[in-house]
Amino acid sequence: MSHDFHVVVPPKKIIVITAPSGAGKSTIVRKLIKQRIDLAFSISLTTRERREGEMDGKDYYFVTHNEFQQRVQRGDLVEHEEVYPGQHYGTLRSEIERIWSQRKIALFDMDVKGAENIKKAYGNDALVIFIAPPDKETLARRLENRNTESKDSLKKRIKKAEQELSYRDKADKVVVNDDFDIAFMNVKNVITNFLKKAEAHPAH
């Protein structure tokens, strides 16, 4: 193995951006990917229907329920859960390894339960940042403004989102997304500090 001290290999780390639906986590993740070449988006496996504009292998790996269960039984997934009835999501071990083999840091955009599972699996190697809305009313309004759901589906999503707000106490860091530019800058600073610490104290 080469011991060339000029090459800095980033530690095997994971960054999870989590939030209730409507708090703006996906917009933050997309911007992070554009701005930081050391981050790579970890693509989740899901059984949910593909939305307009989504691409298989870029936004998600879309699979059938049968395929998903086969992957679970084979032990391919680090974690998995049923986020909504009939909608399963999971993290492929091979996906994290793929990113690490490129000497990059795995960046996740996931719901709070998935974030909790990743934290359990990877401990201090995973940083969980919770994106919080300024208040419940703003969250509900943002979800309504999407116009992507039926009234019944929207009600369920708002209720679930309000329940997910309680996860903020378990996250490593909480960033309030009231003004997007400020929130994004805060997220970037939290990530930079986490990676600086990781470089200063590499795992042996």
N, CA, C and O of each residue as an XYZ file, in Angstrom:
816
protein
N       0.848     -1.207      0.000
C       0.000      0.000      0.000
C       0.877      1.248      0.000
O       1.847      1.316      0.755
N       0.562      2.211     -0.811
C       1.351      3.441     -0.914
C       1.165      4.310      0.322
O       0.061      4.436      0.851
N       2.268      4.908      0.775
C       2.196      5.818      1.918
C       2.551      7.233      1.488
O       3.234      7.956      2.214
N       2.095      7.619      0.325
C       2.366      8.962     -0.200
C       1.606      9.975      0.652
O       0.379     10.045      0.596
N       2.354     10.770      1.452
C       1.697     11.677      2.393
C       1.109     12.912      1.719
O       0.458     13.724      2.377
N       1.331     13.061      0.414
C       0.738     14.209     -0.300
C      -0.738     13.956     -0.605
O      -1.491     14.896     -0.863
N      -1.144     12.708     -0.575
C      -2.535     12.366     -0.916
C      -3.370     12.328      0.359
O      -3.102     11.541      1.266
N      -4.379     13.184      0.416
C      -5.272     13.179      1.577
C      -6.521     12.393      1.204
O      -7.319     12.822      0.371
N      -6.673     11.242      1.832
C      -7.857     10.427      1.572
C      -8.912     10.779      2.609
O      -8.672     10.617      3.805
N     -10.083     11.260      2.175
C     -11.095     11.624      3.165
C     -11.546     10.398      3.950
O     -11.617      9.299      3.401
N     -11.847     10.582      5.222
C     -12.304      9.445      6.020
C     -13.650      8.935      5.516
O     -14.378      9.652      4.829
N     -13.975      7.690      5.864
C     -15.249      7.110      5.421
C     -16.368      7.691      6.278
O     -16.660      7.194      7.366
N     -16.978      8.737      5.773
C     -18.000      9.447      6.551
C     -19.319      9.522      5.791
O     -19.382      9.344      4.575
N     -20.371      9.793      6.565
C     -21.718      9.903      6.019
C     -22.355     11.172      6.562
O     -22.240     11.481      7.748
N     -23.029     11.902      5.679
C     -23.781     13.086      6.106
C     -25.235     12.870      5.720
O     -25.554     12.593      4.564
N     -26.107     13.003      6.709
C     -27.540     12.799      6.487
C     -28.273     14.122      6.683
O     -28.189     14.740      7.744
N     -28.993     14.547      5.646
C     -29.872     15.715      5.775
C     -31.281     15.153      5.927
O     -31.792     14.478      5.033
N     -31.898     15.438      7.066
C     -33.234     14.913      7.320
C     -34.166     16.033      7.733
O     -33.728     17.094      8.178
N     -35.468     15.783      7.578
C     -36.455     16.812      7.900
C     -37.840     16.250      7.659
O     -37.992     15.242      6.969
N     -38.848     16.889      8.221
C     -40.209     16.526      7.809
C     -40.403     16.960      6.359
O     -39.701     17.851      5.882
N     -41.347     16.340      5.657
C     -41.693     16.762      4.291
C     -42.020     18.248      4.295
O     -42.744     18.723      5.171
N     -41.491     18.984      3.324
C     -41.843     20.396      3.196
C     -40.884     21.349      3.883
O     -41.056     22.565      3.800
N     -39.862     20.811      4.571
C     -38.925     21.700      5.283
C     -37.795     22.186      4.381
O     -37.046     23.088      4.759
N     -37.664     21.592      3.184
C     -36.684     22.090      2.209
C     -35.382     21.315      2.153
O     -34.378     21.841      1.672
N     -35.369     20.071      2.634
C     -34.102     19.332      2.685
C     -33.569     18.982      1.294
O     -32.360     19.033      1.066
N     -34.457     18.629      0.367
C     -34.002     18.197     -0.969
C     -33.331     19.341     -1.731
O     -32.370     19.120     -2.467
N     -33.835     20.555     -1.554
C     -33.233     21.722     -2.213
C     -31.830     21.956     -1.664
O     -30.905     22.282     -2.408
N     -31.688     21.787     -0.367
C     -30.377     21.953      0.272
C     -29.408     20.891     -0.232
O     -28.258     21.198     -0.547
N     -29.867     19.640     -0.310
C     -29.017     18.537     -0.774
C     -28.554     18.776     -2.208
O     -27.380     18.583     -2.524
N     -29.470     19.194     -3.072
C     -29.112     19.435     -4.489
C     -28.032     20.511     -4.606
O     -27.105     20.392     -5.408
N     -28.165     21.557     -3.799
C     -27.187     22.652     -3.853
C     -25.832     22.213     -3.285
O     -24.781     22.620     -3.780
N     -25.870     21.384     -2.246
C     -24.616     20.877     -1.658
C     -23.834     20.067     -2.687
O     -22.618     20.212     -2.815
N     -24.549     19.211     -3.420
C     -23.906     18.361     -4.436
C     -23.227     19.222     -5.500
O     -22.145     18.889     -5.983
N     -23.872     20.331     -5.858
C     -23.307     21.223     -6.886
C     -22.054     21.927     -6.366
O     -21.101     22.144     -7.115
N     -22.061     22.279     -5.086
C     -20.984     23.126     -4.550
C     -19.796     22.362     -3.989
O     -18.681     22.883     -3.969
N     -20.016     21.136     -3.535
C     -18.922     20.395     -2.893
C     -18.619     19.119     -3.667
O     -19.432     18.196     -3.711
N     -17.434     19.080     -4.278
C     -17.087     17.908     -5.102
C     -16.726     16.696     -4.236
O     -16.636     15.577     -4.742
N     -16.518     16.916     -2.931
C     -16.165     15.778     -2.067
C     -17.399     15.007     -1.596
O     -17.270     13.979     -0.931
N     -18.601     15.500     -1.940
C     -19.838     14.822     -1.543
C     -20.449     14.093     -2.741
O     -20.399     14.577     -3.872
N     -21.021     12.931     -2.472
C     -21.741     12.191     -3.534
C     -23.081     11.739     -2.970
O     -23.157     11.246     -1.845
N     -24.128     11.909     -3.753
C     -25.483     11.590     -3.319
C     -25.676     10.078     -3.237
O     -25.423      9.354     -4.200
N     -26.125      9.616     -2.082
C     -26.409      8.192     -1.912
C     -27.844      7.930     -2.351
O     -28.792      8.469     -1.780
N     -27.986      7.092     -3.376
C     -29.297      6.842     -3.977
C     -30.006      5.718     -3.227
O     -29.471      4.619     -3.081
N     -31.209      6.008     -2.758
C     -31.976      5.012     -1.996
C     -32.764      4.089     -2.918
O     -33.073      4.421     -4.062
N     -33.072      2.925     -2.374
C     -33.930      1.953     -3.052
C     -35.362      2.223     -2.605
O     -35.595      2.437     -1.416
N     -36.323      2.220     -3.521
C     -37.712      2.461     -3.110
C     -38.709      1.674     -3.965
O     -38.448      1.333     -5.119
N     -39.863      1.401     -3.345
C     -40.945      0.725     -4.080
C     -42.001      1.730     -4.526
O     -42.966      1.351     -5.190
N     -41.838      2.994     -4.178
C     -42.885      3.946     -4.540
C     -42.848      4.278     -6.027
O     -41.840      4.084     -6.707
N     -43.990      4.788     -6.511
C     -44.097      5.142     -7.933
C     -43.145      6.292     -8.253
O     -42.904      7.171     -7.425
N     -42.619      6.266     -9.454
C     -41.742      7.345     -9.887
C     -42.558      8.597    -10.170
O     -43.580      8.530    -10.853
N     -42.119      9.735     -9.653
C     -42.824     10.995     -9.942
C     -42.303     11.585    -11.247
O     -41.235     11.214    -11.733
N     -43.069     12.498    -11.793
C     -42.686     13.129    -13.060
C     -41.322     13.807    -12.917
O     -41.083     14.547    -11.962
N     -40.447     13.548    -13.863
C     -39.126     14.187    -13.841
C     -38.070     13.388    -13.100
O     -36.882     13.697    -13.198
N     -38.484     12.358    -12.355
C     -37.508     11.547    -11.605
C     -36.874     10.500    -12.517
O     -37.507      9.978    -13.435
N     -35.605     10.209    -12.236
C     -34.897      9.227    -13.055
C     -34.409      8.066    -12.202
O     -33.883      8.258    -11.106
N     -34.592      6.850    -12.729
C     -34.108      5.655    -12.056
C     -32.579      5.663    -12.076
O     -31.967      5.896    -13.118
N     -31.970      5.408    -10.921
C     -30.511      5.401    -10.845
C     -29.914      6.772    -10.607
O     -28.698      6.915    -10.474
N     -30.773      7.785    -10.552
C     -30.281      9.152    -10.260
C     -30.982      9.695     -9.017
O     -30.331     10.149     -8.076
N     -32.313      9.644     -9.023
C     -33.078     10.105     -7.858
C     -33.280      8.959     -6.857
O     -33.093      9.123     -5.651
N     -33.660      7.818     -7.386
C     -33.854      6.589     -6.600
C     -33.552      5.398     -7.488
O     -33.462      5.521     -8.709
N     -33.395      4.240     -6.856
C     -33.457      2.981     -7.595
C     -34.882      2.480     -7.394
O     -35.244      2.072     -6.291
N     -35.686      2.506     -8.441
C     -37.092      2.100     -8.340
C     -37.211      0.601     -8.570
O     -36.778      0.085     -9.601
N     -37.802     -0.095     -7.603
C     -37.947     -1.558     -7.719
C     -39.362     -1.973     -7.315
O     -40.112     -1.197     -6.720
N     -39.706     -3.221     -7.655
C     -41.003     -3.764     -7.241
C     -40.914     -4.210     -5.781
O     -39.826     -4.301     -5.213
N     -42.078     -4.487     -5.182
C     -42.107     -4.976     -3.795
C     -41.325     -6.285     -3.672
O     -40.602     -6.494     -2.698
N     -41.477     -7.164     -4.667
C     -40.772     -8.448     -4.644
C     -39.253     -8.264     -4.654
O     -38.527     -8.882     -3.876
N     -38.801     -7.400     -5.556
C     -37.356     -7.137     -5.650
C     -36.832     -6.574     -4.330
O     -35.762     -6.950     -3.853
N     -37.619     -5.659     -3.753
C     -37.205     -5.023     -2.499
C     -37.039     -6.085     -1.406
O     -36.034     -6.109     -0.694
N     -38.044     -6.964     -1.286
C     -38.003     -8.006     -0.251
C     -36.833     -8.971     -0.470
O     -36.225     -9.447      0.488
N     -36.530     -9.250     -1.723
C     -35.380    -10.121     -2.027
C     -34.077     -9.483     -1.549
O     -33.208    -10.154     -0.991
N     -33.958     -8.171     -1.778
C     -32.745     -7.458     -1.343
C     -32.633     -7.471      0.184
O     -31.543     -7.616      0.736
N     -33.774     -7.316      0.855
C     -33.805     -7.356      2.326
C     -33.327     -8.731      2.803
O     -32.475     -8.827      3.686
N     -33.877     -9.782      2.217
C     -33.540    -11.154      2.637
C     -32.081    -11.496      2.377
O     -31.471    -12.268      3.117
N     -31.524    -10.910      1.312
C     -30.111    -11.181      0.999
C     -29.168    -10.387      1.913
O     -27.960    -10.623      1.921
N     -29.726     -9.452      2.676
C     -28.885     -8.640      3.564
C     -28.170     -7.511      2.846
O     -27.133     -7.032      3.305
N     -28.738     -7.074      1.692
C     -28.102     -6.005      0.905
C     -28.295     -4.620      1.507
O     -27.577     -3.681      1.163
N     -29.272     -4.497      2.411
C     -29.630     -3.166      2.912
C     -29.072     -2.911      4.310
O     -29.131     -3.770      5.190
N     -28.534     -1.715      4.486
C     -28.058     -1.284      5.810
C     -29.266     -1.035      6.696
O     -29.270     -1.381      7.877
N     -30.293     -0.429      6.107
C     -31.533     -0.138      6.843
C     -32.656     -0.038      5.824
O     -32.436      0.232      4.644
N     -33.881     -0.268      6.324
C     -35.049     -0.124      5.440
C     -36.284      0.072      6.307
O     -36.294     -0.285      7.485
N     -37.322      0.641      5.709
C     -38.564      0.872      6.460
C     -39.703      1.173      5.496
O     -39.494      1.480      4.323
N     -40.898      1.076      6.028
C     -42.104      1.440      5.283
C     -42.476      2.850      5.730
O     -43.030      3.044      6.812
N     -42.165      3.830      4.885
C     -42.374      5.237      5.269
C     -43.863      5.589      5.222
O     -44.390      6.218      6.140
N     -44.525      5.182      4.157
C     -45.979      5.321      4.018
C     -46.496      3.937      3.655
O     -45.733      3.121      3.139
N     -47.771      3.646      3.909
C     -48.288      2.311      3.590
C     -47.969      1.908      2.147
O     -48.338      2.599      1.198
N     -47.282      0.783      2.007
C     -46.934      0.292      0.675
C     -45.727      0.950      0.037
O     -45.325      0.573     -1.064
N     -45.135      1.945      0.723
C     -43.953      2.634      0.175
C     -42.737      2.332      1.049
O     -42.578      2.881      2.139
N     -41.889      1.447      0.538
C     -40.682      1.046      1.277
C     -39.465      1.798      0.741
O     -39.336      2.046     -0.458
N     -38.591      2.145      1.657
C     -37.328      2.803      1.290
C     -36.193      2.060      1.986
O     -36.379      1.517      3.075
N     -35.027      2.035      1.364
C     -33.897      1.368      2.001
C     -32.571      1.901      1.498
O     -32.496      2.519      0.436
N     -31.520      1.653      2.278
C     -30.170      2.078      1.926
C     -29.327      0.857      1.570
O     -29.144     -0.043      2.390
N     -28.825      0.834      0.362
C     -27.975     -0.268     -0.097
C     -26.558     -0.124      0.455
O     -25.942      0.937      0.357
N     -26.056     -1.212      1.035
C     -24.666     -1.225      1.519
C     -23.709     -0.928      0.358
O     -22.724     -0.206      0.511
N     -24.029     -1.510     -0.815
C     -23.170     -1.347     -1.995
C     -23.097      0.112     -2.453
O     -22.098      0.543     -3.027
N     -24.177      0.868     -2.189
C     -24.211      2.281     -2.592
C     -23.212      3.099     -1.774
O     -22.496      3.942     -2.315
N     -23.172      2.843     -0.469
C     -22.222      3.549      0.403
C     -20.789      3.155      0.027
O     -19.904      4.008     -0.053
N     -20.572      1.863     -0.200
C     -19.239      1.388     -0.586
C     -18.800      1.994     -1.921
O     -17.628      2.324     -2.108
N     -19.759      2.136     -2.850
C     -19.454      2.737     -4.162
C     -18.918      4.157     -3.996
O     -17.939      4.549     -4.632
N     -19.587      4.921     -3.122
C     -19.196      6.320     -2.891
C     -17.844      6.383     -2.189
O     -16.978      7.173     -2.564
N     -17.673      5.557     -1.181
C     -16.393      5.551     -0.453
C     -15.237      5.124     -1.358
O     -14.116      5.612     -1.212
N     -15.514      4.213     -2.292
C     -14.444      3.749     -3.202
C     -14.001      4.879     -4.135
O     -12.896      4.849     -4.677
N     -14.875      5.878     -4.315
C     -14.522      7.059     -5.124
C     -13.846      8.130     -4.270
O     -13.586      9.241     -4.734
N     -13.566      7.773     -3.005
C     -12.954      8.694     -2.043
C     -13.823      9.928     -1.822
O     -13.345     11.058     -1.722
N     -15.118      9.653     -1.751
C     -16.054     10.754     -1.478
C     -16.854     10.460     -0.206
O     -16.791      9.361      0.345
N     -17.591     11.447      0.237
C     -18.416     11.319      1.441
C     -19.860     11.110      1.003
O     -20.361     11.829      0.138
N     -20.527     10.125      1.599
C     -21.906      9.801      1.214
C     -22.876     10.815      1.813
O     -22.885     11.050      3.021
N     -23.688     11.409      0.948
C     -24.675     12.400      1.383
C     -26.078     11.836      1.185
O     -26.442     11.409      0.090
N     -26.852     11.842      2.256
C     -28.204     11.292      2.227
C     -29.266     12.376      2.360
O     -29.091     13.359      3.080
N     -30.365     12.175      1.651
C     -31.578     12.988      1.803
C     -32.649     11.981      2.204
O     -33.142     11.228      1.364
N     -33.016     11.964      3.503
C     -33.942     10.919      3.939
C     -34.838     11.372      5.079
O     -34.582     12.382      5.734
N     -35.903     10.593      5.301
C     -36.832     10.924      6.369
C     -36.194     10.604      7.729
O     -35.127      9.993      7.789
N     -36.847     11.018      8.807
C     -36.230     10.951     10.135
C     -35.945      9.525     10.605
O     -34.950      9.283     11.287
N     -36.821      8.578     10.241
C     -36.609      7.193     10.683
C     -35.370      6.616     10.012
O     -34.564      5.937     10.648
N     -35.229      6.894      8.722
C     -34.038      6.444      8.001
C     -32.776      7.048      8.598
O     -31.759      6.370      8.742
N     -32.852      8.336      8.945
C     -31.707      9.037      9.552
C     -31.314      8.373     10.869
O     -30.133      8.184     11.159
N     -32.323      8.028     11.652
C     -32.086      7.376     12.939
C     -31.413      6.012     12.730
O     -30.505      5.640     13.474
N     -31.865      5.278     11.717
C     -31.290      3.965     11.420
C     -29.828      4.058     10.972
O     -28.990      3.251     11.376
N     -29.538      5.053     10.132
C     -28.160      5.250      9.652
C     -27.244      5.618     10.821
O     -26.112      5.143     10.916
N     -27.756      6.470     11.704
C     -26.965      6.884     12.874
C     -26.653      5.670     13.755
O     -25.541      5.528     14.264
N     -27.647      4.802     13.926
C     -27.430      3.583     14.730
C     -26.364      2.705     14.085
O     -25.521      2.133     14.775
N     -26.407      2.603     12.756
C     -25.482      1.712     12.039
C     -24.058      2.258     11.995
O     -23.103      1.484     12.054
N     -23.897      3.588     11.890
C     -22.564      4.156     11.659
C     -22.046      5.058     12.787
O     -20.898      5.500     12.745
N     -22.877      5.329     13.783
C     -22.418      6.083     14.961
C     -21.778      7.416     14.629
O     -22.348      8.219     13.890
N     -20.583      7.655     15.178
C     -19.923      8.951     15.009
C     -19.396      9.201     13.603
O     -18.976     10.314     13.285
N     -19.417      8.166     12.756
C     -19.005      8.374     11.357
C     -20.123      9.015     10.544
O     -19.915      9.421      9.400
N     -21.315      9.105     11.143
C     -22.460      9.736     10.464
C     -22.847     11.024     11.183
O     -22.962     11.055     12.408
N     -23.043     12.074     10.410
C     -23.522     13.361     10.939
C     -24.960     13.539     10.472
O     -25.235     13.508      9.272
N     -25.880     13.725     11.421
C     -27.289     13.920     11.068
C     -27.675     15.378     11.309
O     -27.633     15.869     12.437
N     -28.053     16.058     10.225
C     -28.497     17.455     10.318
C     -30.001     17.501     10.077
O     -30.487     17.061      9.035
N     -30.726     18.035     11.045
C     -32.187     18.140     10.949
C     -32.552     19.534     10.460
O     -32.187     20.532     11.083
N     -33.272     19.602      9.343
C     -33.738     20.887      8.802
C     -35.134     21.147      9.370
O     -36.086     20.431      9.060
N     -35.237     22.164     10.190
C     -36.514     22.449     10.856
C     -37.209     23.640     10.192
O     -36.556     24.619      9.830
N     -38.539     23.555     10.033
C     -39.274     24.726      9.541
C     -39.368     25.743     10.676
O     -39.231     25.370     11.841
N     -39.602     27.035     10.359
C     -39.722     28.028     11.431
C     -40.872     27.691     12.391
O     -40.788     27.963     13.589
N     -41.952     27.092     11.848
C     -43.095     26.690     12.686
C     -43.976     25.716     11.906
O     -43.787     25.508     10.707
N     -44.942     25.125     12.609
C     -45.812     24.112     11.982
C     -46.649     24.695     10.854
O     -46.897     24.032      9.846
N     -47.084     25.940     11.029
C     -47.950     26.582     10.016
C     -47.204     26.723      8.683
O     -47.761     26.473      7.614
N     -45.924     27.132      8.774
C     -45.113     27.290      7.556
C     -44.956     25.951      6.858
O     -45.030     25.860      5.633
N     -44.738     24.913      7.655
C     -44.568     23.564      7.118
C     -45.822     23.121      6.351
O     -45.733     22.630      5.226
N     -46.988     23.304      6.980
C     -48.255     22.920      6.347
C     -48.477     23.710      5.057
O     -48.939     23.162      4.056
N     -48.145     24.999      5.091
C     -48.343     25.856      3.911
C     -47.447     25.405      2.754
O     -47.879     25.364      1.602
N     -46.186     25.067      3.079
C     -45.263     24.616      2.027
C     -45.753     23.325      1.379
O     -45.646     23.151      0.165
N     -46.288     22.426      2.195
C     -46.806     21.161      1.654
C     -48.020     21.405      0.768
O     -48.165     20.781     -0.283
N     -48.890     22.314      1.194
C     -50.089     22.644      0.403
C     -49.706     23.268     -0.937
O     -50.326     22.998     -1.964
N     -48.668     24.111     -0.904
C     -48.259     24.829     -2.119
C     -47.655     23.923     -3.184
O     -47.536     24.316     -4.344
N     -47.275     22.710     -2.788
C     -46.698     21.782     -3.771
C     -47.733     21.315     -4.791
O     -47.402     21.024     -5.941
N     -48.996     21.247     -4.351
C     -50.089     20.788     -5.225
C     -49.811     19.427     -5.863
O     -50.180     19.189     -7.013
N     -49.154     18.527     -5.106
C     -48.832     17.207     -5.688
C     -49.700     16.104     -5.096
O     -49.564     14.941     -5.475
N     -50.596     16.459     -4.167
C     -51.330     15.399     -3.466
C     -52.836     15.658     -3.435
O     -53.300     16.779     -3.646
N     -53.573     14.598     -3.169
C     -55.005     14.756     -2.930
C     -55.180     15.332     -1.517
O     -54.240     15.330     -0.722
N     -56.393     15.827     -1.210
C     -56.653     16.407      0.120
C     -56.364     15.392      1.234
O     -55.758     15.730      2.251
N     -56.799     14.165      1.030
C     -56.627     13.125      2.046
C     -55.144     12.809      2.260
O     -54.666     12.700      3.389
N     -54.441     12.668      1.147
C     -53.006     12.369      1.192
C     -52.240     13.515      1.852
O     -51.299     13.290      2.613
N     -52.657     14.749      1.549
C     -52.016     15.934      2.131
C     -52.195     15.961      3.645
O     -51.259     16.259      4.387
N     -53.419     15.644      4.095
C     -53.697     15.601      5.548
C     -52.752     14.631      6.255
O     -52.177     14.947      7.296
N     -52.606     13.436      5.662
C     -51.726     12.413      6.255
C     -50.286     12.908      6.305
O     -49.579     12.714      7.293
N     -49.868     13.551      5.220
C     -48.484     14.020      5.129
C     -48.215     15.115      6.170
O     -47.156     15.141      6.797
N     -49.188     16.014      6.341
C     -49.017     17.092      7.330
C     -48.943     16.508      8.738
O     -48.118     16.926      9.551
N     -49.816     15.535      9.018
C     -49.817     14.901     10.352
C     -48.476     14.215     10.615
O     -47.896     14.350     11.693
N     -47.995     13.480      9.617
C     -46.717     12.775      9.759
C     -45.570     13.773      9.937
O     -44.674     13.571     10.756
N     -45.618     14.853      9.153
C     -44.567     15.875      9.233
C     -44.518     16.501     10.624
O     -43.440     16.766     11.156
N     -45.687     16.734     11.207
C     -45.730     17.322     12.554
C     -45.149     16.357     13.589
O     -44.473     16.773     14.530
N     -45.423     15.061     13.401
C     -44.849     14.050     14.318
C     -43.326     14.005     14.180
O     -42.601     13.829     15.158
N     -42.863     14.170     12.939
C     -41.420     14.078     12.677
C     -40.630     15.233     13.290
O     -39.418     15.131     13.479
N     -41.318     16.323     13.598
C     -40.622     17.462     14.209
C     -39.962     17.090     15.536
O     -38.973     17.702     15.939
N     -40.516     16.080     16.212
C     -39.970     15.687     17.519
C     -38.575     15.056     17.393
O     -37.858     14.927     18.386
N     -38.192     14.663     16.162
C     -36.875     14.041     15.971
C     -35.736     15.047     16.167
O     -34.589     14.656     16.381
N     -36.051     16.317     16.093
C     -34.983     17.333     16.153
C     -34.081     17.151     17.375
O     -32.892     17.465     17.322
N     -34.645     16.644     18.477
C     -33.859     16.459     19.699
C     -32.831     15.333     19.574
O     -31.877     15.274     20.350
N     -33.023     14.438     18.596
C     -32.094     13.308     18.427
C     -31.000     13.607     17.406
O     -29.987     12.908     17.368
N     -31.188     14.623     16.589
C     -30.213     14.931     15.538
C     -28.923     15.493     16.143
O     -28.914     15.996     17.267
N     -27.827     15.395     15.365
C     -26.551     15.960     15.832
C     -26.606     17.481     15.797
O     -26.080     18.150     16.687
N     -27.239     18.018     14.771
C     -27.366     19.477     14.624
C     -28.749     19.802     14.064
O     -29.315     19.028     13.291
N     -29.281     20.952     14.462
C     -30.572     21.427     13.932
C     -30.335     22.765     13.229
O     -29.721     23.671     13.792
N     -30.827     22.875     11.999
C     -30.740     24.131     11.255
C     -32.156     24.535     10.872
O     -32.877     23.768     10.234
N     -32.553     25.746     11.265
C     -33.898     26.238     10.937
C     -33.881     26.858      9.542
O     -33.058     27.723      9.241
N     -34.805     26.399      8.700
C     -34.892     26.924      7.339
C     -36.015     27.948      7.246
O     -37.135     27.640      6.838
N     -35.683     29.171      7.635
C     -36.619     30.289      7.501
C     -36.201     31.058      6.249
O     -36.998     31.259      5.333
N     -34.938     31.482      6.228
C     -34.343     32.099      5.041
C     -33.406     31.049      4.426
O     -32.453     30.617      5.074
N     -33.674     30.642      3.185
C     -32.932     29.530      2.585
C     -31.425     29.774      2.540
O     -30.646     28.889      2.891
N     -31.011     30.958      2.114
C     -29.567     31.227      1.966
C     -28.828     31.112      3.297
O     -27.715     30.591      3.360
N     -29.463     31.604      4.352
C     -28.849     31.521      5.693
C     -28.803     30.056      6.141
O     -27.790     29.585      6.659
N     -29.913     29.348      5.932
C     -29.971     27.929      6.322
C     -28.898     27.136      5.582
O     -28.214     26.303      6.176
N     -28.756     27.396      4.292
C     -27.774     26.665      3.489
C     -26.355     26.934      3.982
O     -25.539     26.017      4.073
N     -26.066     28.195      4.300
C     -24.736     28.557      4.805
C     -24.465     27.847      6.141
O     -23.357     27.369      6.387
N     -25.493     27.788      6.996
C     -25.337     27.104      8.284
C     -25.064     25.609      8.102
O     -24.225     25.034      8.796
N     -25.777     24.991      7.166
C     -25.567     23.555      6.886
C     -24.135     23.332      6.401
O     -23.461     22.403      6.844
N     -23.676     24.191      5.489
C     -22.312     24.066      4.964
C     -21.276     24.165      6.084
O     -20.307     23.406      6.115
N     -21.491     25.106      7.001
C     -20.555     25.293      8.125
C     -20.527     24.075      9.036
O     -19.462     23.656      9.490
N     -21.705     23.504      9.305
C     -21.797     22.315     10.164
C     -21.025     21.151      9.526
O     -20.297     20.431     10.210
N     -21.191     20.978      8.213
C     -20.493     19.893      7.503
C     -18.985     20.109      7.526
O     -18.220     19.180      7.785
N     -18.564     21.343      7.253
C     -17.124     21.666      7.245
C     -16.494     21.361      8.601
O     -15.416     20.769      8.668
N     -17.159     21.761      9.674
C     -16.621     21.522     11.025
C     -16.530     20.026     11.327
O     -15.556     19.563     11.921
N     -17.544     19.284     10.916
C     -17.575     17.833     11.132
C     -16.400     17.156     10.410
O     -15.717     16.306     10.982
N     -16.177     17.544      9.154
C     -15.114     16.917      8.361
C     -13.723     17.345      8.838
O     -12.770     16.569      8.761
N     -13.613     18.576      9.327
C     -12.323     19.046      9.882
C     -11.942     18.211     11.095
O     -10.791     17.808     11.260
N     -12.944     17.960     11.945
C     -12.705     17.133     13.144
C     -12.304     15.716     12.731
O     -11.410     15.112     13.323
N     -12.985     15.199     11.702
C     -12.714     13.842     11.236
C     -11.286     13.725     10.701
O     -10.614     12.716     10.912
N     -10.832     14.775     10.003
C      -9.464     14.763      9.451
C      -8.433     14.896     10.561
O      -7.342     14.330     10.485
N      -8.792     15.652     11.594
C      -7.857     15.873     12.704
C      -7.742     14.614     13.568
O      -6.692     14.351     14.153
N      -8.835     13.837     13.645
C      -8.835     12.599     14.468
C      -9.297     11.413     13.621
O     -10.389     10.886     13.833
N      -8.467     10.992     12.660
C      -8.908      9.875     11.817
C      -9.063      8.589     12.622
O      -8.353      8.352     13.600
N     -10.005      7.774     12.185
C     -10.221      6.481     12.859
C      -9.075      5.540     12.534
O      -8.561      5.551     11.415
N      -8.672      4.731     13.493
C      -7.539      3.808     13.259
C      -8.065      2.403     13.078
O      -7.285      1.474     12.870
